[in-house]
Amino acid sequence: MNLVNLLIKLLPAKPIFAHCDIPCGIYDPYPAQIAAHTVLRMTKLIKSLKVESDGIPLEERKKIIHDITRLTHIKEEHAEIVKKEIRIIWGDYFKEEALKDAPNLHEKVWKIMKLASKAKQGVDESVVMDLLLQVQEFAEIFWKSKGLEPIRIPSGYPTGGEIVSHK
């Protein structure tokens, strides 16, 4: 019998438990905010596409269809990124104690999920602006839960607006 087998018999393994997928992982709402800004940018770009004339030549129609398809794909992809990033922080980072300071946390996450889905269904800028606002408010809750003071800084993106960070 080798030494490893002897140790296994003498010291049997006991089950261990972790509180999340990756204990003490690094969590940050920044990717969700970038994704929400991207959804807004794609929505604006889709809405800005113009048809030049009534009798649209085939090549121009192909280009418009191509552009709408690409922009829509990116918009939907980033709406899913919003949902994924928020879901990870909500499910893995926040613990029950966080509800004392943020009793509306579950409702806010639910609203973000619904708005991200609705943003995929159309090109309503008011829906996307609400999504961005909800994601920013979620980011403020997140930073406060870490004992940090949230601040809003200019995003510098073509969408304008802000990104929530901390001091």
C-alpha positions as CSV (number, residue, x, y, z in Angstrom):
1,M,0.0,0.0,0.0
2,N,1.5,3.3,-0.9
3,L,1.5,6.4,1.3
4,V,-1.3,8.2,-0.5
5,N,-3.7,5.3,0.0
6,L,-2.7,5.0,3.6
7,L,-3.4,8.7,4.2
8,I,-6.8,8.4,2.5
9,K,-7.7,5.5,4.8
10,L,-6.5,7.3,7.9
11,L,-7.9,10.7,7.1
12,P,-11.1,10.3,5.2
13,A,-12.4,13.2,3.2
14,K,-15.2,15.3,4.6
15,P,-17.7,17.3,2.5
16,I,-17.0,21.0,2.3
17,F,-19.4,23.8,1.4
18,A,-18.8,27.2,-0.3
19,H,-21.3,30.1,-0.3
20,C,-21.0,30.9,-4.0
21,D,-19.6,29.6,-7.3
22,I,-16.2,31.3,-6.7
23,P,-15.7,32.3,-3.1
24,C,-14.3,35.8,-2.7
25,G,-14.6,36.5,-6.5
26,I,-14.2,39.9,-8.0
27,Y,-17.5,41.5,-8.7
28,D,-18.1,44.9,-10.5
29,P,-21.2,46.3,-12.2
30,Y,-19.0,48.1,-14.7
31,P,-19.5,45.6,-17.6
32,A,-23.3,45.8,-17.1
33,Q,-23.2,49.6,-17.5
34,I,-21.0,49.4,-20.6
35,A,-23.5,46.8,-22.1
36,A,-26.5,49.1,-21.2
37,H,-24.8,52.0,-23.0
38,T,-24.1,49.8,-26.0
39,V,-27.8,48.8,-26.1
40,L,-28.6,52.5,-26.1
41,R,-26.1,53.3,-28.8
42,M,-27.3,50.5,-31.1
43,T,-30.9,51.6,-30.6
44,K,-30.0,55.1,-31.6
45,L,-28.1,53.9,-34.7
46,I,-31.0,51.7,-35.8
47,K,-33.4,54.6,-35.5
48,S,-31.0,56.9,-37.4
49,L,-30.9,54.7,-40.5
50,K,-32.7,56.5,-43.4
51,V,-34.0,55.4,-46.7
52,E,-32.8,57.8,-49.4
53,S,-35.7,57.4,-51.9
54,D,-39.0,55.7,-52.6
55,G,-37.7,53.5,-55.4
56,I,-34.9,51.9,-53.4
57,P,-32.4,50.1,-55.6
58,L,-31.7,46.5,-54.6
59,E,-28.1,47.2,-53.4
60,E,-29.3,50.0,-51.1
61,R,-32.0,47.7,-49.6
62,K,-29.4,45.0,-49.0
63,K,-27.1,47.5,-47.2
64,I,-30.0,48.7,-45.0
65,I,-31.0,45.1,-44.2
66,H,-27.4,44.3,-43.4
67,D,-26.9,47.3,-41.2
68,I,-30.1,46.7,-39.3
69,T,-29.2,43.0,-38.8
70,R,-25.8,43.8,-37.5
71,L,-26.9,46.6,-35.1
72,T,-29.8,44.4,-33.9
73,H,-27.5,41.5,-33.2
74,I,-25.1,43.7,-31.1
75,K,-28.1,45.3,-29.3
76,E,-29.5,41.9,-28.3
77,E,-26.1,40.5,-27.4
78,H,-25.4,43.4,-25.0
79,A,-28.9,43.2,-23.5
80,E,-28.1,39.6,-22.6
81,I,-24.7,40.8,-21.2
82,V,-26.6,43.2,-18.9
83,K,-28.8,40.4,-17.7
84,K,-25.9,38.0,-17.2
85,E,-23.7,40.5,-15.3
86,I,-26.5,41.7,-13.0
87,R,-27.6,38.1,-12.4
88,I,-24.1,37.1,-11.3
89,I,-23.7,39.9,-8.9
90,W,-27.2,39.5,-7.5
91,G,-26.9,35.7,-7.1
92,D,-23.2,35.3,-6.1
93,Y,-22.2,38.5,-4.4
94,F,-25.2,39.8,-2.5
95,K,-26.2,38.0,0.7
96,E,-29.4,38.2,2.7
97,E,-27.9,40.9,4.9
98,A,-27.8,43.3,1.9
99,L,-31.6,43.5,1.9
100,K,-31.5,45.5,5.1
101,D,-29.8,48.4,3.3
102,A,-31.4,47.7,-0.1
103,P,-34.9,46.2,0.5
104,N,-35.8,46.8,-3.1
105,L,-32.8,44.8,-4.5
106,H,-34.9,41.9,-5.8
107,E,-37.4,44.2,-7.4
108,K,-34.6,46.2,-9.1
109,V,-33.0,43.0,-10.5
110,W,-36.4,41.8,-11.8
111,K,-37.0,45.2,-13.4
112,I,-33.6,45.1,-15.1
113,M,-34.3,41.6,-16.5
114,K,-37.6,42.7,-17.9
115,L,-36.3,46.0,-19.3
116,A,-33.3,44.2,-21.0
117,S,-35.8,41.8,-22.6
118,K,-38.0,44.6,-23.7
119,A,-35.0,46.5,-25.1
120,K,-34.4,43.5,-27.4
121,Q,-37.9,43.6,-28.7
122,G,-37.9,47.0,-30.2
123,V,-36.1,50.4,-30.6
124,D,-37.9,52.4,-27.9
125,E,-35.2,54.7,-26.5
126,S,-37.3,55.4,-23.3
127,V,-37.1,51.7,-22.5
128,V,-33.3,51.6,-23.0
129,M,-32.9,54.8,-21.0
130,D,-34.9,53.3,-18.1
131,L,-32.7,50.1,-18.4
132,L,-29.5,52.2,-18.1
133,L,-31.0,54.1,-15.1
134,Q,-31.9,50.9,-13.3
135,V,-28.4,49.4,-14.0
136,Q,-26.8,52.6,-12.6
137,E,-29.0,52.5,-9.5
138,F,-28.0,48.8,-9.1
139,A,-24.4,49.9,-9.3
140,E,-24.9,52.4,-6.6
141,I,-26.5,49.7,-4.3
142,F,-23.5,47.5,-5.1
143,W,-20.8,50.1,-4.2
144,K,-22.7,51.1,-1.0
145,S,-22.8,47.4,0.0
146,K,-19.0,47.5,-0.1
147,G,-18.9,50.6,2.2
148,L,-17.8,52.8,-0.7
149,E,-19.4,56.1,-1.8
150,P,-20.8,55.8,-5.3
151,I,-20.2,58.7,-7.7
152,R,-21.4,59.3,-11.2
153,I,-18.8,60.3,-13.8
154,P,-19.3,61.3,-17.5
155,S,-19.2,58.1,-19.6
156,G,-17.3,59.6,-22.5
157,Y,-19.3,57.4,-24.8
158,P,-21.3,58.6,-27.9
159,T,-24.4,57.9,-25.8
160,G,-23.4,60.6,-23.3
161,G,-24.7,60.0,-19.8
162,E,-22.8,58.6,-16.9
163,I,-21.1,55.6,-15.4
164,V,-21.4,54.9,-11.7
165,S,-18.1,54.2,-9.9
166,H,-16.9,54.9,-6.4
167,K,-14.6,57.4,-4.6
